[in-house]
Amino acid sequence: MDICLSRESDIPLRQQLAEQIIFLISVGKLRPGQHLPSVRELARRMKIHHNTVSEAYQDLVRRTWVARHHGRRLVVGSPQILPEGRVRNGLDELIDAAIRRALTEGYTLEALTARVRERLLSQPPDHILVIERDPGLREIMGQEIRQTLAWPVETCSREELAKAPGMAIRAQVVTPDYSIEDVEPLVPRHRPALSITFSDADEHLELVRNLREPSVIGLVSFSDTLLTTACSLLAPALGRRHTCRGFLLSRGVQADLRAIDVAFCDSLAMSVVTGKRKVHYRLIQSQCLEYLAAAIEPTPPL
């Protein structure tokens, strides 16, 4: 795992470790069902006490980012989405498995072909529904999708969708990759949910490393989750040389950050922050937005 910890940071090592693992899950570098190293193995790799790793793992389990599987082994994802032996297959393998299962259960290839055609030709969606546990993150995701696709976008949590499944009618559901298998059971089978992956922060980390003078770095977001993860991710690059300040914004609030040397802003914060150097962090990978645009109609329905 690509993790870098700083003993010079004010952020505890266990928090840095937990948040960087969350970041790796968010950007798709750790996939649902993937096993994490054992406590002692990761402690040895990172050259930290095994209790630090244990506490970080416990925090991730409590927050359902990882789950215990096969006794004491930890895997990425919640218990509900980790059936034994589950492996992510390629598209051809999934199609082959569907054909084999259909034949085993007595369906003919003609019936299977007709049903697949029926699903593919089903009525298209008229809006996009973003599903995400964190309110701030889903609003940021919605903003980036609106700006790119010019489609109507609504947002909610998985729990809200479970209580009101009608929200998915005529909607193309999208959700972060780490939540896709939790959301799929709530979505109409003829229009499966699409997964999106978050962007990495390599260029932002490199910017901080290349700062010549000690600087005050601002992290500005409408998501507390994003702020927490970003602070831990930047900690090794900041060290003792730079100072980091987080700013959690709310709707209708303007932020004057002209005293901040560099302000990293999410897509909602960019338009409400005044600063001498604003850097835009786009949450969703551009490739995912391109895929989403290709998966739906080129223009939104009237």
Secondary structure, 3 states (H helix, E strand, C coil): CCCCCCCCCCCCHHHHHHHHHHHHHHCCCCCCCCECCCHHHHHHHHCCCHHHHHHHHHHHHHCCCEEEECCCEEEECCHHHCCCCCCCCCHHHHHHHHHHHHHHCCCCHHHHHHHHHHHHCCCCCCEEEEECCCHHHHHHHHHHHHHHHCCCEEEECHHHHHHCHHHHCCEEEEEEHHHHHHHHHHCCCCCCCEEECECCCHHHHHHHHCCCCCCEEEEEECCHHHHHHHHHHHHHHHCCCCEEEEEECCCCCCEEECCCCEEEECCCHHHCEEECCEEECCCECHHHHHHHHHHCCCCCCC
